[in-house]
């Protein structure tokens, strides 16, 4: 820039400040989230309504347990084919069986979840095991 004293002009420290050509932006963009958070009770109510609508439309299928004998994707895909499932969310108890999870992860549009971690916007057919179904009855009152 130029020296601070003796020029008769205002003192400047850097040529990159916003008042100079090629300098910074005065009020640049600020990165922040514009998401709207909903209260827990409202989210639970939405989940309850979504599950009720799915149950009414026959969108919830209950299985004894989510397991596959040899842990092969081909065998699991054939089982889902017999049930007519091509787009589903499998919800198991506290922990999904490892062989089932490994077999299911390679099938498109099939997801497995531990606990009932379904979101309100999930439009897939829900497959629930008996253990987890009992927990859903207790927590949601369905």
C-alpha positions as CSV (number, residue, x, y, z in Angstrom):
1,X,0.0,0.0,0.0
2,X,1.8,3.1,1.2
3,X,3.3,4.4,4.4
4,X,1.1,5.4,7.3
5,X,2.3,8.9,7.9
6,X,3.3,11.8,5.7
7,X,1.1,11.2,2.6
8,X,-1.9,13.2,3.7
9,X,-4.2,10.3,2.8
10,X,-6.0,8.0,5.2
11,X,-4.0,5.1,6.7
12,X,-4.6,1.7,5.1
13,X,-3.2,-1.6,6.2
14,X,-4.1,-3.9,3.3
15,X,-5.2,-3.6,-0.3
16,X,-7.5,-6.6,0.2
17,X,-10.0,-4.8,2.3
18,X,-13.5,-4.4,0.9
19,X,-13.3,-0.7,-0.1
20,X,-10.6,-1.3,-2.7
21,X,-11.0,-2.7,-6.2
22,X,-10.2,-6.4,-6.1
23,X,-10.7,-6.5,-2.3
24,X,-13.0,-8.6,-0.2
25,X,-16.8,-8.6,0.0
26,X,-18.4,-6.5,2.8
27,X,-21.2,-8.9,3.8
28,X,-20.3,-12.2,2.2
29,X,-22.3,-15.4,2.4
30,X,-22.7,-17.0,5.8
31,X,-22.9,-20.8,5.9
32,X,-25.8,-21.8,8.1
33,X,-28.6,-24.3,8.2
34,X,-32.1,-23.2,7.3
35,X,-33.7,-26.5,8.5
36,X,-36.8,-26.3,10.6
37,X,-36.8,-28.6,13.6
38,X,-40.0,-30.1,14.8
39,X,-40.7,-31.0,18.4
40,X,-40.3,-34.7,19.4
41,X,-44.0,-35.2,20.1
42,X,-44.9,-33.9,16.7
43,X,-42.4,-36.2,15.0
44,X,-43.7,-39.1,17.0
45,X,-47.3,-38.2,16.0
46,X,-46.2,-38.1,12.3
47,X,-44.6,-41.5,12.6
48,X,-47.7,-42.9,14.3
49,X,-49.9,-41.6,11.5
50,X,-47.5,-42.9,8.8
51,X,-47.5,-46.3,10.4
52,X,-51.2,-46.3,10.8
53,X,-51.7,-45.5,7.2
54,X,-49.3,-48.2,6.2
55,X,-51.0,-50.8,8.4
56,X,-54.4,-49.8,7.0
57,X,-53.1,-50.1,3.4
58,X,-51.4,-53.4,4.1
59,X,-48.0,-51.9,3.8
60,X,-46.6,-53.6,6.9
61,X,-45.5,-57.2,6.7
62,X,-44.6,-59.1,9.9
63,X,-42.0,-61.9,9.9
64,X,-41.0,-64.3,12.6
65,X,-37.4,-63.3,12.4
66,X,-35.1,-61.6,9.9
67,X,-32.6,-64.3,9.1
68,X,-31.1,-66.2,6.2
69,X,-29.6,-69.6,6.6
70,X,-26.4,-69.4,4.7
71,X,-26.0,-65.6,4.4
72,X,-26.3,-65.6,0.6
73,X,-27.8,-62.7,-1.3
74,X,-29.2,-65.0,-4.0
75,X,-31.2,-67.0,-1.4
76,X,-32.6,-63.8,0.2
77,X,-33.5,-62.4,-3.2
78,X,-35.5,-65.5,-4.0
79,X,-37.3,-65.3,-0.7
80,X,-38.2,-61.6,-1.3
81,X,-39.3,-62.6,-4.9
82,X,-41.7,-65.2,-3.4
83,X,-43.1,-62.5,-1.1
84,X,-43.4,-60.0,-4.0
85,X,-41.0,-57.5,-2.5
86,X,-38.7,-55.3,-4.6
87,X,-38.7,-52.2,-2.4
88,X,-38.7,-52.7,1.4
89,X,-37.3,-51.6,4.8
90,X,-36.6,-54.5,7.1
91,X,-36.9,-53.5,10.7
92,X,-35.4,-56.0,13.3
93,X,-34.9,-55.8,17.1
94,X,-32.0,-54.4,18.9
95,X,-29.5,-55.8,16.4
96,X,-29.9,-57.1,12.8
97,X,-28.4,-60.6,12.3
98,X,-25.0,-60.1,10.6
99,X,-25.6,-62.7,7.8
100,X,-29.0,-61.2,7.0
101,X,-27.5,-57.6,6.9
102,X,-24.7,-58.7,4.7
103,X,-27.0,-60.6,2.3
104,X,-29.5,-57.7,2.2
105,X,-27.1,-54.9,1.6
106,X,-26.4,-55.9,-2.0
107,X,-30.0,-56.0,-3.1
108,X,-31.2,-52.7,-4.6
109,X,-34.0,-50.9,-2.8
110,X,-33.9,-53.2,0.2
111,X,-32.6,-51.7,3.5
112,X,-32.3,-53.3,6.9
113,X,-32.5,-51.3,10.1
114,X,-32.0,-52.1,13.8
115,X,-34.7,-50.8,16.0
116,X,-37.5,-48.8,14.5
117,X,-35.5,-46.1,12.7
118,X,-38.0,-45.4,10.0
119,X,-38.7,-41.9,8.9
120,X,-42.1,-40.4,8.2
121,X,-41.3,-39.9,4.5
122,X,-40.3,-43.5,3.9
123,X,-42.6,-44.9,1.2
124,X,-41.2,-48.4,1.2
125,X,-43.0,-51.5,2.3
126,X,-42.1,-52.1,6.0
127,X,-41.2,-55.6,7.1
128,X,-41.2,-55.9,10.8
129,X,-40.1,-58.8,13.0
130,X,-42.3,-60.0,15.8
131,X,-39.9,-58.8,18.5
132,X,-39.8,-55.3,17.1
133,X,-43.5,-55.3,16.3
134,X,-44.2,-55.8,20.0
135,X,-42.0,-52.8,20.9
136,X,-43.8,-50.6,18.3
137,X,-47.2,-51.5,19.8
138,X,-46.0,-50.5,23.2
139,X,-44.3,-47.2,22.2
140,X,-46.8,-45.9,19.6
141,X,-50.0,-47.4,20.7
142,X,-50.8,-48.9,17.3
